[in-house]
Amino acid sequence: MPDIKPMQIGIIGCGSISNAYFNACKKFPFLTVAAAADLDLERAKAKAAEHGVTRSCSVEDMLADKEIELVVNLTIPKAHAPVALKALDAGKHVFGEKPFALNRAEGEAMVAKAKAKGLRLGCAPDTVLGCAVQSARKYIDEGVVGPIIGGSAFMLCGGHETWHPSPEFYYEVGGGPMFDMGPYYLHALITLLGPVKRVCGVTSTTFPTRTITSQPKHGKVVKVDVPTHIVTVLEFSTGAVITLTTSFDIKGGHTMPNIELYGTAGSIQVADPNGTGGPVKIKRAKLHDWTEYERTHPYKDGSRGVGVADMAQAIRTGRPHRANDAIAMHALDVMQAVHDASASGKYVTLTSTCERPAPMRSDLPDWTLDG
């Protein structure tokens, strides 16, 4: 890893996902988590104390701090764009949780603001920088299974109201299985195959309300305002055609793979992109059994936050960062296009595109990055 000037970062939003970012970011020697902020200042104080962060503050105070160069935006989806725009106005680089924004207009406003200010935007999921997706990319790029012609991907569960302490936002605009979980699969597929050319899809809402069974809101009834079962066909610029099913309506479990891609010389299974580990399995043509291949890359466990570090280092060295706004904007465009296609009953051709990010290096240990 090159010797670079340290960077102070601030984390806005101290909910459940913030633990992963606090833990990961402090493992990179050039990052300092300087402050934690939340609308609930007591929650920010508690999270700062838990992770040894010396300062907790309001969002406004964090944005006014000239020493903080990069803000990690872990707010709920409807706040992603408003908070990011305020941070950009304050001269901060921004790395946000997924989805990038609620719609194309919000995303485009963020991109335009960052460009005008000469600032960087990044977006989760950065799990695609971990072992599972990067190892699979290596085997695909080396032609082990031949050019990819098709595939299937599945994110199937019964919803988040059984475990999340405050799951209401999952059933508001910006939630649902596509906007909440779809980014993991879309960013993985874009990393493996490149951009999407056009889409079609059908959406439905099985249950008009959900009853929270987790604590502390057990028994609260939530109105469902988004589709909760979505079947999508993605045609990539390479010609590969992938089906993606995302659902919060599967109550009885399933046996489908997370991602399975079909090449001209074999097939490859990619582990759950909501994590960084998991096996890579390949079945070559004319062979009877699936074989687990070596996982060639670092970050086999818990690497949320690697995208923040990669972006910070890229800011210092001038190279492109991997979990970037072009990929996030393209994924957002795809997700909105799927809903548009369902409403119109027609294919939607994407107006956005992006490039595959540079692959991660396989020869570096965890918590180090290339220049």
PyMOL commands that set and color helices and strands:
alter all, ss='L'
color gray80, all
select helices_A, chain A and resi 18-25+41-50+59-64+77-89+104-117+127-129+131-141+167-171+176-193+306-317+325-344
alter helices_A, ss='H'
color red, helices_A
select strands_A, chain A and resi 7-12+31-37+56-57+70-73+93-96+121-123+148-156+196-204+209-211+221-223+229-236+241-247+259-263+266-270+280-284+291-293+348-349
alter strands_A, ss='S'
color yellow, strands_A
deselect
rebuild
show_as cartoon
